[in-house]
Amino acid sequence: MTADTLHLHIDRADGSLQRLIGLVERRGFHIDGMTLSDEGHGRRVELAVRGRDDGRCPHTLGRQIDKLFGVTRITPPAAAFHPEVAA
């Protein structure tokens, strides 16, 4: 199973990153990689996730993340994350 990358913006509130990671793991996903960068009032997170089995859907995980307090999913421009697209 291949990893899917979720692009998120989280608040700087205490425990926000811990809540995000906990949700991902409780919903049956492995975290294969994570990039975290500061953006003034919040943080940008790129999270590579892979389901523990074929029955896990990353789109369902995204909807569950949307309900998490202080977390917003974002859709990046394709060229920003895939330099080969911009060429």
PAVEXTOR-311929 format. One record per residue (C-alpha): z, x negated, y negated; residue in one letter; residue number from 1; chain. Coordinates in Angstrom, 2 decimals. Layout:
<rs>
{up = Z | east = X | north = Y | code = a | pos = NUM | unit = A}
...
</rs>
This chain:
<rs>
{up = 0.00 | east = 0.00 | north = 0.00 | code = m | pos = 1 | unit = A}
{up = -0.93 | east = -1.37 | north = -3.42 | code = t | pos = 2 | unit = A}
{up = 1.34 | east = -1.46 | north = -6.45 | code = a | pos = 3 | unit = A}
{up = 0.80 | east = 0.87 | north = -9.41 | code = d | pos = 4 | unit = A}
{up = 1.79 | east = -0.19 | north = -12.91 | code = t | pos = 5 | unit = A}
{up = 3.71 | east = 2.16 | north = -15.16 | code = l | pos = 6 | unit = A}
{up = 3.76 | east = 1.48 | north = -18.91 | code = h | pos = 7 | unit = A}
{up = 6.94 | east = 2.70 | north = -20.57 | code = l | pos = 8 | unit = A}
{up = 8.89 | east = 2.60 | north = -23.79 | code = h | pos = 9 | unit = A}
{up = 12.69 | east = 2.74 | north = -23.47 | code = i | pos = 10 | unit = A}
{up = 15.41 | east = 3.09 | north = -26.08 | code = d | pos = 11 | unit = A}
{up = 17.87 | east = 0.29 | north = -26.68 | code = r | pos = 12 | unit = A}
{up = 20.73 | east = 2.55 | north = -25.58 | code = a | pos = 13 | unit = A}
{up = 23.34 | east = 1.11 | north = -23.25 | code = d | pos = 14 | unit = A}
{up = 22.30 | east = 1.51 | north = -19.63 | code = g | pos = 15 | unit = A}
{up = 18.73 | east = 2.70 | north = -20.30 | code = s | pos = 16 | unit = A}
{up = 17.13 | east = -0.02 | north = -18.18 | code = l | pos = 17 | unit = A}
{up = 19.70 | east = 0.47 | north = -15.44 | code = q | pos = 18 | unit = A}
{up = 18.97 | east = 4.23 | north = -15.34 | code = r | pos = 19 | unit = A}
{up = 15.24 | east = 3.54 | north = -15.09 | code = l | pos = 20 | unit = A}
{up = 15.56 | east = 1.06 | north = -12.24 | code = i | pos = 21 | unit = A}
{up = 18.03 | east = 3.30 | north = -10.42 | code = g | pos = 22 | unit = A}
{up = 15.68 | east = 6.28 | north = -10.61 | code = l | pos = 23 | unit = A}
{up = 12.73 | east = 4.27 | north = -9.28 | code = v | pos = 24 | unit = A}
{up = 14.74 | east = 3.01 | north = -6.32 | code = e | pos = 25 | unit = A}
{up = 16.36 | east = 6.40 | north = -5.55 | code = r | pos = 26 | unit = A}
{up = 12.91 | east = 8.03 | north = -5.48 | code = r | pos = 27 | unit = A}
{up = 11.75 | east = 5.69 | north = -2.72 | code = g | pos = 28 | unit = A}
{up = 9.84 | east = 3.00 | north = -4.57 | code = f | pos = 29 | unit = A}
{up = 10.05 | east = -0.78 | north = -4.53 | code = h | pos = 30 | unit = A}
{up = 9.74 | east = -2.68 | north = -7.80 | code = i | pos = 31 | unit = A}
{up = 7.21 | east = -5.46 | north = -7.26 | code = d | pos = 32 | unit = A}
{up = 7.30 | east = -6.78 | north = -10.83 | code = g | pos = 33 | unit = A}
{up = 8.55 | east = -6.01 | north = -14.29 | code = m | pos = 34 | unit = A}
{up = 7.71 | east = -7.22 | north = -17.79 | code = t | pos = 35 | unit = A}
{up = 10.07 | east = -6.42 | north = -20.64 | code = l | pos = 36 | unit = A}
{up = 9.39 | east = -7.06 | north = -24.33 | code = s | pos = 37 | unit = A}
{up = 11.20 | east = -6.06 | north = -27.52 | code = d | pos = 38 | unit = A}
{up = 9.53 | east = -3.67 | north = -29.94 | code = e | pos = 39 | unit = A}
{up = 12.00 | east = -3.32 | north = -32.80 | code = g | pos = 40 | unit = A}
{up = 13.89 | east = -0.12 | north = -32.08 | code = h | pos = 41 | unit = A}
{up = 13.07 | east = -0.10 | north = -28.37 | code = g | pos = 42 | unit = A}
{up = 11.62 | east = -2.03 | north = -25.48 | code = r | pos = 43 | unit = A}
{up = 8.26 | east = -1.95 | north = -23.79 | code = r | pos = 44 | unit = A}
{up = 8.39 | east = -2.10 | north = -20.01 | code = v | pos = 45 | unit = A}
{up = 5.55 | east = -2.63 | north = -17.56 | code = e | pos = 46 | unit = A}
{up = 6.77 | east = -1.77 | north = -14.10 | code = l | pos = 47 | unit = A}
{up = 4.77 | east = -2.50 | north = -10.93 | code = a | pos = 48 | unit = A}
{up = 5.95 | east = -0.07 | north = -8.25 | code = v | pos = 49 | unit = A}
{up = 5.02 | east = 0.49 | north = -4.62 | code = r | pos = 50 | unit = A}
{up = 6.15 | east = 3.40 | north = -2.45 | code = g | pos = 51 | unit = A}
{up = 8.27 | east = 2.65 | north = 0.60 | code = r | pos = 52 | unit = A}
{up = 5.85 | east = 4.74 | north = 2.63 | code = d | pos = 53 | unit = A}
{up = 2.47 | east = 6.44 | north = 2.20 | code = d | pos = 54 | unit = A}
{up = 4.14 | east = 9.75 | north = 1.27 | code = g | pos = 55 | unit = A}
{up = 5.34 | east = 8.42 | north = -2.09 | code = r | pos = 56 | unit = A}
{up = 3.19 | east = 9.40 | north = -5.06 | code = c | pos = 57 | unit = A}
{up = 3.38 | east = 7.29 | north = -8.24 | code = p | pos = 58 | unit = A}
{up = 2.26 | east = 10.31 | north = -10.32 | code = h | pos = 59 | unit = A}
{up = 5.31 | east = 12.25 | north = -9.14 | code = t | pos = 60 | unit = A}
{up = 7.49 | east = 9.27 | north = -9.99 | code = l | pos = 61 | unit = A}
{up = 5.95 | east = 9.24 | north = -13.47 | code = g | pos = 62 | unit = A}
{up = 6.85 | east = 12.89 | north = -14.02 | code = r | pos = 63 | unit = A}
{up = 10.42 | east = 12.17 | north = -12.91 | code = q | pos = 64 | unit = A}
{up = 10.60 | east = 9.22 | north = -15.31 | code = i | pos = 65 | unit = A}
{up = 9.38 | east = 11.50 | north = -18.12 | code = d | pos = 66 | unit = A}
{up = 12.57 | east = 13.54 | north = -17.68 | code = k | pos = 67 | unit = A}
{up = 14.82 | east = 10.50 | north = -18.06 | code = l | pos = 68 | unit = A}
{up = 16.69 | east = 10.38 | north = -21.37 | code = f | pos = 69 | unit = A}
{up = 15.41 | east = 7.64 | north = -23.69 | code = g | pos = 70 | unit = A}
{up = 12.28 | east = 6.82 | north = -21.66 | code = v | pos = 71 | unit = A}
{up = 8.68 | east = 7.60 | north = -22.65 | code = t | pos = 72 | unit = A}
{up = 5.58 | east = 6.82 | north = -20.60 | code = r | pos = 73 | unit = A}
{up = 2.71 | east = 5.40 | north = -22.60 | code = i | pos = 74 | unit = A}
{up = -0.96 | east = 4.99 | north = -21.82 | code = t | pos = 75 | unit = A}
{up = -2.18 | east = 1.62 | north = -23.05 | code = p | pos = 76 | unit = A}
{up = -5.74 | east = 1.01 | north = -24.17 | code = p | pos = 77 | unit = A}
{up = -7.65 | east = -0.40 | north = -21.21 | code = a | pos = 78 | unit = A}
{up = -8.61 | east = -3.61 | north = -23.01 | code = a | pos = 79 | unit = A}
{up = -5.00 | east = -4.39 | north = -23.93 | code = a | pos = 80 | unit = A}
{up = -3.99 | east = -4.86 | north = -20.32 | code = f | pos = 81 | unit = A}
{up = -7.27 | east = -5.73 | north = -18.67 | code = h | pos = 82 | unit = A}
{up = -8.98 | east = -8.51 | north = -20.64 | code = p | pos = 83 | unit = A}
{up = -12.03 | east = -8.38 | north = -18.40 | code = e | pos = 84 | unit = A}
{up = -12.73 | east = -4.85 | north = -19.69 | code = v | pos = 85 | unit = A}
{up = -12.96 | east = -6.08 | north = -23.29 | code = a | pos = 86 | unit = A}
{up = -15.51 | east = -8.78 | north = -22.45 | code = a | pos = 87 | unit = A}
</rs>
